[in-house]
């Protein structure tokens, strides 16, 4: 009986007259792969990849025949045992001879197509990969150790990418189509997902996944990675427990959400926390947390729940801490109002390259609320509400560090006055191209020190002592 691979191959051309047939029949691609010499690699069969894809898809169809029409299966032990049994039967019926290791690889591919996220499932399972970027079906990139590289992972075609996008967003009740070709979502482990499809994505459907570590990072991990120093960690703990309003600012991929998670762990366990996000990403290891998530509009344009709506609603939920995953619009005004009306100790993130840029961004977002406030009034609200800006950055070597911790001191005329408490100072590169430097203090104690002492934190004067031969100017 011919094998499935043989039946899928195109017929071989007849042997020309006068030529003798070879002594041995040409092996099938699967046989050639299993007998390939390690020392003398042979050129792969031009149809080998296509045949493997057809074999995988045929077995997926056989395995899933008769399963739930929705196609949503949980990867629990009972389901995996059932799928394995079906795979064994389907592979036997395929009548294909493969080495055991190739059979295992094929089974992994089949299971990833049924209960995983297809070709990118191994990338999502690799803890050293922090970002997965699918630029159409044939180009998949990853970020690993701060560097972006292209992989050899491929999808079959655009429809294959569409199926994976649908598998990600369907459990969340979200949809994407030509009328609205963009969607934000999250994976079950909290990893952030953005997908955009044609016609907006010209080169094919695109997926960007920002992975979160399965093991929640702690402040000790950040100290080990060199993101901050023990003195900075002690200072930030005092600021969080002392109920200061803190903004974590930084560029894309700089580690803002990770730092926000770490800072949130300093919140006392008996505080009621309300988190507000576009897509739920925060992983607060606290007993009293209420998680709120924005909702995109339905296809008819109704049903949208914005971050601003959730901020306003959270004020009626008796929050002791409000944690906003990211401020990017008019909700900034409502957040400032909450901070100025008794909701101390709130935390949020925003995109900005410097603490001064963070103030400008807040001004711009407040103006997006549509209320015609004079700019001085907005700045007074910012100066009164915000106590500290923690600037996170992704440096040229791919490392992520806290580069500034800046106190917002108040207003002088029309200007918001700020003063650095800690600042990272570069000193060069090592032999591996990694940036050298250290976080240094400016020699100035923050004005909110009495608030920290009232919370029981008496930070030593040595923590703020100015190191020799540094030149920090008041900004």
C-alpha positions as CSV (number, residue, x, y, z in Angstrom):
1,X,0.0,0.0,0.0
2,X,1.5,3.4,-1.0
3,X,2.2,5.8,1.8
4,X,0.4,9.0,2.3
5,X,3.5,10.9,1.3
6,X,3.8,8.9,-1.8
7,X,0.2,9.5,-2.7
8,X,0.7,13.3,-2.2
9,X,3.8,13.4,-4.5
10,X,3.4,14.2,-8.2
11,X,4.0,11.3,-10.6
12,X,7.6,10.7,-11.6
13,X,8.4,11.3,-15.3
14,X,9.0,8.1,-17.4
15,X,12.5,6.9,-18.0
16,X,13.8,8.0,-21.4
17,X,14.4,5.2,-24.0
18,X,17.8,3.8,-23.9
19,X,18.4,4.5,-20.3
20,X,18.4,1.8,-17.7
21,X,16.4,2.2,-14.5
22,X,18.4,2.7,-11.3
23,X,19.2,-0.4,-9.3
24,X,17.3,0.8,-6.3
25,X,14.1,2.9,-6.2
26,X,14.4,6.5,-5.2
27,X,13.5,6.8,-1.5
28,X,10.6,8.9,-0.4
29,X,11.4,12.2,1.4
30,X,10.6,10.6,4.8
31,X,12.9,7.7,4.1
32,X,15.7,10.0,2.8
33,X,15.4,12.1,6.0
34,X,15.7,9.1,8.2
35,X,18.8,7.7,6.4
36,X,20.5,11.0,5.9
37,X,24.2,10.9,6.7
38,X,25.3,13.4,9.4
39,X,28.7,13.8,7.8
40,X,27.4,14.2,4.2
41,X,24.2,16.2,4.3
42,X,22.1,15.9,1.2
43,X,20.0,18.6,-0.4
44,X,16.5,18.4,0.9
45,X,13.8,17.3,-1.4
46,X,12.1,20.4,-3.0
47,X,8.7,19.1,-1.9
48,X,9.7,17.8,1.5
49,X,8.4,20.8,3.4
50,X,5.2,21.0,1.5
51,X,4.6,17.3,2.1
52,X,5.3,17.6,5.8
53,X,2.7,20.5,6.0
54,X,0.1,18.4,4.1
55,X,0.8,15.4,6.4
56,X,0.4,17.6,9.5
57,X,-2.8,19.1,8.2
58,X,-4.2,15.7,7.2
59,X,-3.5,14.3,10.7
60,X,-5.0,17.4,12.3
61,X,-8.2,16.8,10.3
62,X,-8.3,13.2,11.3
63,X,-7.7,13.8,14.9
64,X,-10.3,16.6,15.2
65,X,-13.0,14.8,13.3
66,X,-16.1,14.6,15.5
67,X,-14.8,17.0,18.2
68,X,-16.7,20.1,19.4
69,X,-17.7,22.4,16.5
70,X,-16.3,25.3,18.4
71,X,-12.8,23.8,18.3
72,X,-12.0,25.1,21.7
73,X,-10.2,22.4,23.7
74,X,-8.5,22.8,27.0
75,X,-5.0,21.3,27.3
76,X,-5.8,19.3,30.4
77,X,-4.5,15.8,31.0
78,X,-7.7,14.0,29.8
79,X,-7.9,16.0,26.6
80,X,-4.2,15.4,25.8
81,X,-4.5,11.7,26.4
82,X,-7.5,11.5,24.1
83,X,-5.7,13.6,21.4
84,X,-2.6,11.4,21.7
85,X,-4.7,8.2,21.2
86,X,-6.3,9.8,18.1
87,X,-2.9,10.8,16.8
88,X,-1.5,7.3,17.1
89,X,-4.5,5.9,15.1
90,X,-4.3,8.7,12.4
91,X,-0.5,8.3,12.0
92,X,-0.9,4.5,11.6
93,X,-3.5,5.0,8.9
94,X,-1.2,7.5,7.1
95,X,1.2,4.5,6.5
96,X,4.3,6.7,6.8
97,X,7.7,5.5,7.9
98,X,9.4,8.1,10.1
99,X,12.1,7.9,12.8
100,X,10.7,8.0,16.4
101,X,12.1,11.5,17.0
102,X,10.4,12.7,13.8
103,X,7.1,11.2,14.9
104,X,7.4,13.0,18.3
105,X,8.1,16.3,16.5
106,X,5.1,15.7,14.2
107,X,2.9,15.0,17.2
108,X,4.0,18.2,18.9
109,X,3.2,20.2,15.7
110,X,-0.3,18.5,15.5
111,X,-1.0,19.3,19.2
112,X,0.1,22.9,18.8
113,X,-2.3,23.3,15.9
114,X,-5.2,21.8,17.9
115,X,-4.8,23.2,21.5
116,X,-1.8,25.6,21.1
117,X,-0.9,28.6,19.0
118,X,0.4,26.8,16.0
119,X,4.0,27.3,14.9
120,X,4.8,30.0,17.5
121,X,3.8,27.8,20.4
122,X,7.5,26.7,21.0
123,X,8.5,30.3,21.0
124,X,5.9,31.2,23.6
125,X,7.0,28.3,25.7
126,X,10.7,29.4,25.7
127,X,11.3,31.4,28.9
128,X,14.3,33.2,27.4
129,X,12.1,34.8,24.6
130,X,10.5,38.1,25.7
131,X,8.7,39.1,22.5
132,X,7.3,37.3,19.4
133,X,6.6,39.3,16.2
134,X,4.8,37.7,13.2
135,X,5.2,39.9,10.1
136,X,3.0,37.9,7.8
137,X,3.2,34.1,7.4
138,X,6.8,33.8,6.3
139,X,8.6,36.2,8.7
140,X,8.7,35.6,12.4
141,X,11.0,37.5,14.7
142,X,11.8,37.2,18.4
143,X,13.4,39.3,21.1
144,X,15.9,37.3,23.2
145,X,18.3,38.8,25.7
146,X,17.4,42.3,24.4
147,X,18.2,41.5,20.8
148,X,15.8,41.0,17.9
149,X,16.5,38.2,15.5
150,X,14.6,36.4,12.7
151,X,13.6,32.7,13.2
152,X,13.0,29.9,10.7
153,X,9.4,29.5,12.0
154,X,6.8,29.9,9.3
155,X,3.0,29.7,8.9
156,X,1.5,28.0,5.9
157,X,-0.3,31.1,4.6
158,X,-2.3,34.1,5.6
159,X,-5.3,31.9,6.5
160,X,-3.1,30.0,9.0
161,X,-2.2,33.2,10.8
162,X,-5.8,34.2,10.8
163,X,-6.7,31.0,12.6
164,X,-4.2,31.6,15.3
165,X,-5.4,35.2,15.8
166,X,-9.0,33.9,16.1
167,X,-7.9,31.3,18.6
168,X,-6.3,34.1,20.7
169,X,-9.2,36.6,20.7
170,X,-12.2,34.3,20.6
171,X,-12.1,33.4,24.4
172,X,-12.0,37.1,25.2
173,X,-15.2,37.9,23.1
174,X,-13.3,40.1,20.7
175,X,-13.2,40.1,17.0
176,X,-11.2,41.5,14.1
177,X,-12.4,42.0,10.5
178,X,-12.0,44.3,7.5
179,X,-14.2,46.9,9.1
180,X,-12.0,47.1,12.2
181,X,-8.7,45.3,11.4
182,X,-7.0,45.9,14.8
183,X,-7.4,44.2,18.1
184,X,-5.7,44.1,21.5
185,X,-5.9,40.9,23.6
186,X,-4.0,38.8,26.0
187,X,-2.9,35.2,26.3
188,X,-4.0,33.0,29.3
189,X,-0.7,33.7,31.1
190,X,-1.3,37.5,30.8
191,X,1.0,38.1,27.8
192,X,0.0,41.2,25.8
193,X,-1.1,40.6,22.2
194,X,-1.8,43.0,19.3
195,X,-3.0,41.9,15.9
196,X,-3.6,43.8,12.8
197,X,-4.8,42.3,9.5
198,X,-5.3,43.5,5.9
199,X,-6.2,45.9,4.5
200,X,-4.3,47.9,7.2
201,X,-1.5,45.3,7.3
202,X,-0.2,45.4,3.7
203,X,2.1,42.4,3.9
204,X,-0.3,40.1,5.6
205,X,-1.7,39.6,9.1
206,X,0.7,40.7,11.9
207,X,0.9,39.5,15.5
208,X,2.9,41.1,18.2
209,X,3.1,39.3,21.5
210,X,4.8,40.8,24.6
211,X,5.5,37.9,26.8
212,X,5.4,38.0,30.6
213,X,7.5,35.8,32.7
214,X,5.7,32.8,34.1
215,X,7.6,33.4,37.4
216,X,6.7,36.8,38.7
217,X,9.8,39.0,39.0
218,X,10.6,40.5,42.4
219,X,12.6,43.4,43.4
220,X,15.5,41.0,44.2
221,X,15.4,39.9,40.5
222,X,15.6,43.5,39.3
223,X,18.5,44.1,41.6
224,X,20.2,41.0,40.3
225,X,19.6,42.1,36.7
226,X,21.1,45.5,37.5
227,X,17.9,47.4,36.8
228,X,18.1,49.2,40.2
229,X,20.2,49.3,43.3
230,X,19.3,48.2,46.8
231,X,19.2,51.8,47.9
232,X,16.7,52.7,45.1
233,X,14.6,49.6,46.0
234,X,14.5,50.7,49.7
235,X,13.6,54.3,48.7
236,X,10.8,53.1,46.3
237,X,9.4,50.8,49.0
238,X,9.1,53.7,51.4
239,X,7.4,55.8,48.7
240,X,4.8,53.2,47.9
241,X,4.0,52.4,51.5
242,X,4.0,56.1,52.3
243,X,1.2,56.5,49.8
244,X,2.9,58.7,47.3
245,X,1.4,59.0,43.8
246,X,3.9,57.5,41.4
247,X,4.2,57.5,37.6
248,X,6.4,54.9,35.8
249,X,7.5,56.5,32.5
250,X,9.4,55.0,29.7
251,X,9.5,54.0,26.0
252,X,8.0,51.0,24.4
253,X,9.5,47.7,25.7
254,X,11.4,49.5,28.5
255,X,9.8,47.3,31.2
256,X,7.2,49.7,32.6
257,X,4.6,47.1,33.4
258,X,7.1,44.8,35.0
259,X,8.3,47.6,37.3
260,X,4.7,48.5,38.1
261,X,4.1,44.9,39.1
262,X,7.1,45.0,41.4
263,X,6.1,48.3,43.0
264,X,2.6,47.1,43.5
265,X,4.0,44.3,45.7
266,X,5.0,46.9,48.2
267,X,1.3,47.8,48.8
268,X,0.2,46.6,52.2
269,X,-2.0,43.5,52.1
270,X,-4.9,45.1,53.8
271,X,-5.3,47.8,51.2
272,X,-8.2,47.5,48.7
273,X,-6.7,47.8,45.2
274,X,-8.6,48.5,42.0
275,X,-6.6,47.9,38.8
276,X,-7.8,49.4,35.4
277,X,-6.3,48.3,32.1
278,X,-7.0,48.0,28.4
279,X,-6.0,44.4,28.5
280,X,-5.5,42.8,31.9
281,X,-1.7,42.3,32.3
282,X,-0.9,43.2,35.9
283,X,-0.1,40.3,38.1
284,X,-0.6,41.7,41.7
285,X,0.1,39.1,44.4
286,X,-2.3,40.7,46.8
287,X,-5.4,39.3,48.5
288,X,-7.8,42.3,47.9
289,X,-7.6,43.2,44.3
290,X,-10.5,44.2,41.9
291,X,-9.5,43.9,38.3
292,X,-11.3,46.1,35.7
293,X,-10.8,45.9,31.9
294,X,-11.8,48.1,29.1
295,X,-14.1,46.8,26.4
296,X,-13.9,47.5,22.7
297,X,-17.1,48.5,20.8
298,X,-19.4,45.9,19.2
299,X,-19.5,45.8,15.4
300,X,-22.4,48.2,15.4
301,X,-20.3,50.7,17.4
302,X,-22.1,50.3,20.7
303,X,-21.0,48.7,24.0
304,X,-17.6,50.4,24.3
305,X,-16.2,50.8,27.8
306,X,-13.2,53.2,28.0
307,X,-10.5,53.5,30.6
308,X,-11.9,56.8,31.5
309,X,-15.3,55.2,32.3
310,X,-13.6,52.7,34.5
311,X,-11.6,55.3,36.4
312,X,-14.7,57.3,37.2
313,X,-16.5,54.1,38.2
314,X,-13.6,53.0,40.4
315,X,-14.1,56.1,42.6
316,X,-17.4,54.5,43.8
317,X,-15.8,51.2,44.7
318,X,-14.0,52.4,47.9
319,X,-10.5,52.0,46.5
320,X,-7.5,52.6,48.7
321,X,-5.2,52.3,45.8
322,X,-5.9,52.8,42.1
323,X,-3.5,51.2,39.7
324,X,-3.9,52.2,36.0
325,X,-2.1,49.9,33.6
326,X,-1.3,52.8,31.2
327,X,-2.6,56.3,30.8
328,X,-2.8,57.2,27.1
329,X,-5.8,59.5,26.8
330,X,-8.4,61.6,28.5
331,X,-8.5,59.3,31.6
332,X,-5.3,61.2,32.7
333,X,-7.5,64.1,33.9
334,X,-9.8,61.8,35.9
335,X,-6.7,60.1,37.4
336,X,-5.3,63.5,38.5
337,X,-8.7,64.4,40.0
338,X,-8.7,61.2,42.0
339,X,-5.2,61.7,43.2
340,X,-6.1,65.2,44.3
341,X,-9.2,64.1,46.2
342,X,-8.0,61.7,48.7
343,X,-6.9,58.6,46.7
344,X,-3.2,58.8,47.6
345,X,-0.8,56.0,46.7
346,X,-2.0,55.6,43.1
347,X,0.2,54.1,40.4
348,X,0.2,54.3,36.7
349,X,2.5,54.1,33.6
350,X,2.8,56.3,30.5
351,X,5.0,56.6,27.5
352,X,7.7,59.2,27.8
353,X,11.4,59.4,27.3
354,X,12.2,61.7,30.2
355,X,10.5,62.9,33.4
356,X,10.0,66.3,31.8
357,X,8.4,64.7,28.8
358,X,6.1,62.8,31.1
359,X,4.8,66.1,32.4
360,X,4.2,67.3,28.9
361,X,2.4,64.1,28.0
362,X,0.1,64.5,31.0
363,X,-0.7,68.0,29.9
364,X,-1.6,66.8,26.4
365,X,-3.7,63.9,27.6
366,X,-5.6,66.2,30.0
367,X,-6.4,68.5,27.0
368,X,-7.8,65.4,25.2
369,X,-10.7,65.4,27.8
370,X,-12.2,68.2,25.8
371,X,-12.4,70.6,28.8
372,X,-11.0,74.1,28.0
373,X,-8.7,74.4,31.0
374,X,-5.9,77.0,31.0
375,X,-2.5,75.2,30.7
376,X,-1.4,76.7,34.1
377,X,-4.4,75.1,35.8
378,X,-3.5,71.7,34.3
379,X,0.1,72.1,35.5
380,X,-1.1,73.0,39.0
381,X,-3.2,69.8,39.0
382,X,-0.2,67.8,37.9
383,X,2.2,69.3,40.4
384,X,-0.3,68.8,43.2
385,X,-1.2,65.2,42.3
386,X,2.1,63.6,41.2
387,X,4.8,63.0,43.8
388,X,7.4,60.9,42.0
389,X,8.3,59.9,38.4
390,X,10.3,56.7,37.9
391,X,11.9,56.7,34.5
392,X,12.6,53.3,32.9
393,X,14.7,52.9,29.8
394,X,15.8,50.2,27.4
395,X,19.5,51.0,26.8
396,X,21.4,50.5,23.6
397,X,22.7,47.1,24.7
398,X,19.2,45.8,25.3
399,X,19.4,46.1,29.1
400,X,16.5,47.7,31.0
401,X,17.3,50.0,33.9
402,X,15.7,52.7,36.0
403,X,17.6,55.8,34.8
404,X,16.0,58.5,36.9
405,X,13.9,58.8,40.0
406,X,12.6,62.3,40.0
407,X,10.6,64.2,42.6
408,X,7.9,66.6,41.5
409,X,8.4,69.5,43.9
410,X,5.7,72.0,42.9
411,X,5.2,75.1,40.8
412,X,7.4,78.1,40.2
413,X,5.5,80.6,38.1
414,X,4.2,78.5,35.1
415,X,6.8,75.8,35.4
416,X,6.5,72.4,37.1
417,X,9.7,72.1,39.2
418,X,11.3,68.7,39.4
419,X,14.5,67.4,41.1
420,X,16.3,64.1,40.5
421,X,16.8,61.9,43.5
422,X,18.7,59.1,41.7
423,X,20.1,59.0,38.2
424,X,22.0,56.4,36.2
425,X,25.3,57.6,34.9
426,X,27.0,55.8,32.1
427,X,30.8,55.3,32.2
428,X,31.5,53.3,29.0
429,X,31.3,49.8,27.6
430,X,32.8,46.4,28.6
431,X,34.4,44.0,26.2
432,X,31.0,42.4,25.4
433,X,29.5,45.8,24.4
434,X,27.4,46.1,27.5
435,X,26.9,49.5,29.0
436,X,28.8,50.2,32.2
437,X,27.6,52.7,34.8
438,X,26.0,53.2,38.2
439,X,23.0,54.8,39.8
440,X,24.1,57.8,41.8
441,X,22.3,60.2,44.1
442,X,22.1,63.9,43.7
443,X,22.8,64.8,47.3
444,X,19.3,66.3,47.9
445,X,16.7,64.8,50.2
446,X,13.2,64.8,48.8
447,X,10.7,67.4,50.2
448,X,8.3,64.6,51.0
449,X,10.7,63.0,53.5
450,X,8.3,63.8,56.4
451,X,5.6,61.8,54.7
452,X,7.9,58.8,54.6
453,X,8.9,59.2,58.2
454,X,5.2,59.3,59.2
455,X,4.8,55.9,57.5
456,X,7.7,54.6,59.6
457,X,10.6,54.9,57.1
458,X,13.5,56.9,58.5
459,X,15.9,56.7,55.5
460,X,19.6,57.4,56.5
461,X,21.2,60.6,55.3
462,X,23.9,58.5,53.6
463,X,21.4,57.2,51.1
464,X,21.1,60.7,49.6
465,X,24.8,61.7,50.0
466,X,26.2,63.2,46.8
467,X,29.0,61.1,45.3
468,X,32.3,62.9,44.5
469,X,32.9,64.4,41.0
470,X,29.4,64.4,39.7
471,X,27.5,67.4,38.3
472,X,23.8,67.2,38.7
473,X,21.9,70.4,38.0
474,X,18.4,71.3,39.1
475,X,16.1,71.0,36.2
